[in-house]
Amino acid sequence: MNKVAKRLLVFFIGLPIVIGITTLDYYNHIALNIVAIFASAFAAHEFYNMAKLKFKMFPKTLVIILTCALPFLAYNSILVDMDFSNLSWFLVLEIFIFMGAESIIAKDFTDSVSKIAVTILILFYCGFMITFITRMTAIKDNATIFLYLYFILVFMTDSGAWFFGVLFGKSTRGFFKASPNKSIVGFFGGIITAIACGILFKLIFPTIFFGSIWKIVLLSFATALAAIIGDLIESVFKRSLGVKDSGTIIPGRGGLLDCLDSLILGAPIFYIGVHFLYLIAKS
């Protein structure tokens, strides 16, 4: 099976599965939150495996547990009606644990800075950032619709960028040094595709996405831009660590982290946009 066929297979199977899981809204989307927790753990596992090729690391099990503890705590905060500020406190506590361990237990400090820095990156990137997906499930009204829009914006940004890049972007490749095969045409194609999807959602759900059309255009643009940067920054991580893919679990894409990259950076930007454009404005 060639790369194009594998990519199309992942899209036509992956997106319906994600939408199906999102549709199960019982107990603040418990199914989606369970997936997010396991995705966080597996993403930490893949990032750790890449990082250990160049850096000394803390024990893998501890790093993975404390990473996925963040989305786990986020979901439990929803269930007991706690404020999400405790997530920031818990992240600080986790960082303190690793800094304290290095200060008290370590015998050689040659690699201490990189060891701590990479671990904090894993906690933040694979754990804390994913909590913004969980936060979306706490939206009191129409959480499912907002989640649909988020996933479709990210998926369609990626698909639009690939489609327009393959068809029209060959002459504009090479601008993004992190990923030379990506093109300027693909970049704008992905953003335009996302904006079109956002406008379609506004037309279908005008009472949810109320107000000026420029609000949904801004939300779609910002989310699409974050998704593209998420894809590029993961390429930066892989190039810096000297690996081609984060893993081999997804046909045609590589590791799970290779598929989550856009979702990870898209989540906080989308959530912040929804919060200020629609939730606060409604209250």
Secondary structure, DSSP 8 states (H G I E B T S, - for coil): --HHHHHHHHHHHHHHHHHHHHH--HHHHHHHHHHHHHHHHHHHHHHHHHHTTTS--S-HHHHHHHHHHHHHHHHHHHHTT--THHHHHHHHHHHHHHHHHHHHT-S--TTHHHHHHHHHHHIIIIIITTHHHHHHTT-SSSHHHHHHHHHHHHHHHHHHHHHHHHHH-GGGBTS-TTSTT-BHHHHHHHHHHHHHHHHHHHHH-TTTS-S-HHHHHHHHHHHHHHHHHHHHHHHHHHHHHT-S-S-SSBTTTBSHHHHHHHHHHHHHHHHHHHIIIIIHHH-
